[in-house]
Amino acid sequence: MGEWALKRFWKETTTDEKDGQFAVLLDGRPVKTPAKAALAVPTRALADAIAAEWDAQEKEVNPNVMPFTRMANAAIDKVTIQHGEVAQMLADYGDSDLLCYRAERPESLVDRQAAEWDPALDWAADALGARLQARAGVIHVAQEPAALQTLAQRVHDLDKFRLAAFHDLVTLSGSLVLGFAAAEGWKDPDSIWDISMLDTLWQEEQWGRDEEAYEAAQVKRAAFRHAKTFYDFSGAR
């Protein structure tokens, strides 16, 4: 566990607001990130979630059960100094979005992709002002530059905390559109996750479930839900 391997030394976990930022305090002392920056977040909701994680630690601090803390650390220590690079990496998903590459057969899969993926693309066209086009097959065909630029600007406009959460929404789902759909509340996180897993779910119906793959997917589903909660808490006052 490296620098995280410390014993619980505090009795009381609290939060404190100063200059519009919220800090987590252990016996009155502020928590620091791994890079020794102040662990200060933009909302009380997020600070309370982080404080609850610290308060739940018993003998030794275990970051593996502290997802709010870990994501806040990433926002402060990493996204702060790489905001542009992270934003552009996520924006680039738009030109190869999962929802845009469709099966050519069998008909049942083609029809299901159209039924579940077309509404997400329609939502993005209306809500985000960017229409991405679906293609049959897996060969890359570039999207319209104007649509990609519109989506990219929205990603770059996210603050460091929301961008950290948005990173997981996009990379876990494989779709920039579904990342925005989750962030903006088009549907609940589980429904959006199932849309991203359409191909896998269809294959399970045909040939049965691979239990190991299923368990791995459930871990990712939980991480997707958490990213949505972190995103929401980053803007809730």
Secondary structure, 3 states (H helix, E strand, C coil): CHHHCCECCCCCEEEEEECCEEEEEECCEECECCCCCECEECCHHHHHHHHHHHHHCCCECCHHHCHHHHHHHHHHHHHHHHHHHHHHHHHHHHHHCHHHEECCCCHHHHHHHHHHHHHHHHHHHHHCCCCCCCEECCCCCCCCHHHHHHHHHHHHCCCHHHHHHHHHHHHHHCCHHHHHHHHHCCCCHHHHHHHHCHHHHHHHHHHCCCHHHHHHHHHHHHHHHHHHHHHHHCCCC
